[in-house]
Amino acid sequence: MYFFWYTIFCVTDSVEENSPQPILAVRFFQTAAQNEPVRDWLKVLPREDRRRVGKDIKTAQFGWPLGMPLIRKLEKGLWEVRSSLQDGIGRVIFTVIGNQMVLLHGFIKKSQKTPLNELETARKRLKLLEGR
């Protein structure tokens, strides 16, 4: 988990001026109780899977906007990061607000189509985020 956090969130004063800068800042969606569902989901993944998801999110962060095969637009305001994991295909559904990539929902996809309940969870979190 530390690698994922460090890769995405640490910015040091020693970064060279020629180093690529992220296009988007990444943050986790927080519930009213201050829980971070995507971070909690990542914590239960095997270490190698966490690294893979972190690398894919970092690629999106530095290369935005991107398309397939890494990023797929689901609908207005929602995209997914697609990661190949040991036990399936990991998905992190996110939105972009200004220059921030907000990670709304993460899950392992087991079927061809994105399950409706997973998409509904992301939609609800997006609505909560927009209502703040």
C-alpha positions in Angstrom: 0.0 0.0 0.0 2.8 2.4 0.8 4.2 2.0 -2.8 0.8 3.0 -4.2 0.4 6.0 -1.9 4.0 7.1 -2.5 3.8 6.7 -6.2 0.7 8.8 -6.5 0.8 11.3 -3.7 4.4 12.2 -2.8 5.9 15.3 -4.3 9.3 16.3 -3.1 11.2 19.6 -3.4 14.0 17.7 -5.1 12.0 17.1 -8.3 14.0 18.3 -11.3 12.5 20.9 -13.5 12.7 18.6 -16.5 10.8 15.8 -14.8 7.3 15.3 -16.1 4.7 16.8 -13.9 1.3 15.1 -13.4 -1.6 16.5 -15.3 -4.1 15.3 -12.7 -3.8 15.2 -8.9 -5.3 11.9 -7.6 -7.5 11.6 -4.5 -9.7 9.1 -3.0 -13.5 9.6 -2.6 -14.4 9.9 1.1 -17.7 9.0 2.6 -19.4 11.2 5.2 -17.7 8.9 7.8 -14.3 9.7 6.3 -13.9 6.2 4.9 -12.1 5.8 1.6 -13.7 2.8 -0.2 -11.2 2.5 -3.0 -8.2 2.7 -0.6 -9.9 0.0 1.5 -10.4 -2.2 -1.6 -6.8 -1.8 -2.6 -5.6 -2.8 0.9 -7.1 -6.3 0.5 -5.5 -6.9 -2.9 -2.3 -8.9 -3.1 0.8 -6.7 -3.2 1.5 -7.2 -6.9 -2.1 -6.3 -7.8 -1.8 -3.1 -5.8 1.3 -2.2 -7.7 -0.3 -2.9 -11.0 -3.3 -0.7 -10.2 -1.1 2.0 -8.8 1.1 2.0 -12.0 -2.0 2.2 -14.2 -3.5 5.1 -12.2 -0.1 6.9 -12.4 -0.1 6.4 -16.1 -3.5 8.0 -16.3 -2.4 10.8 -14.0 0.6 11.7 -16.1 -0.9 11.0 -19.5 -4.5 12.3 -19.2 -6.5 12.2 -21.4 -5.9 8.6 -22.5 -8.1 6.0 -24.2 -8.2 2.3 -24.6 -6.8 -0.1 -23.6 -6.0 1.6 -20.2 -8.9 4.1 -19.9 -12.5 3.6 -21.0 -15.2 6.2 -20.8 -18.3 4.7 -19.2 -20.7 7.6 -19.5 -20.7 11.4 -18.9 -18.3 12.1 -16.0 -17.2 8.5 -15.4 -14.2 6.6 -16.7 -12.5 3.4 -15.6 -8.9 2.4 -15.3 -8.5 -1.1 -16.5 -5.8 -3.3 -14.9 -5.0 -6.9 -15.5 -4.7 -8.6 -12.1 -4.0 -12.2 -10.9 -7.6 -13.1 -10.3 -9.3 -11.1 -13.0 -9.6 -7.6 -14.4 -9.4 -4.8 -11.9 -11.4 -1.7 -12.4 -11.2 1.7 -10.7 -14.0 4.0 -11.7 -13.2 7.7 -11.4 -14.3 11.1 -12.3 -12.3 14.2 -13.2 -13.1 17.5 -11.5 -10.9 20.3 -12.6 -7.4 19.0 -12.4 -8.3 16.2 -9.9 -8.9 12.5 -10.6 -11.2 11.3 -7.9 -11.2 7.5 -7.4 -14.9 6.6 -6.8 -15.1 2.8 -6.8 -12.8 -0.3 -7.3 -13.7 -3.9 -8.0 -12.6 -7.0 -9.8 -14.6 -7.6 -12.9 -15.5 -11.2 -13.7 -17.8 -10.8 -16.7 -17.5 -9.1 -20.1 -19.9 -6.2 -19.2 -19.4 -3.9 -16.2 -21.9 -5.1 -13.6 -24.8 -2.6 -13.1 -24.5 -2.6 -9.3 -20.8 -1.5 -9.6 -21.7 1.3 -12.0 -24.6 2.4 -9.7 -22.2 2.6 -6.7 -19.9 4.9 -8.7 -22.9 7.0 -9.8 -24.1 7.4 -6.3 -20.6 8.5 -5.1 -20.4 10.9 -8.0 -23.7 12.5 -7.0 -22.5 12.8 -3.4 -19.3 14.4 -4.6 -21.2 16.9 -6.8 -23.5 17.7 -4.0 -20.7 18.8 -1.7 
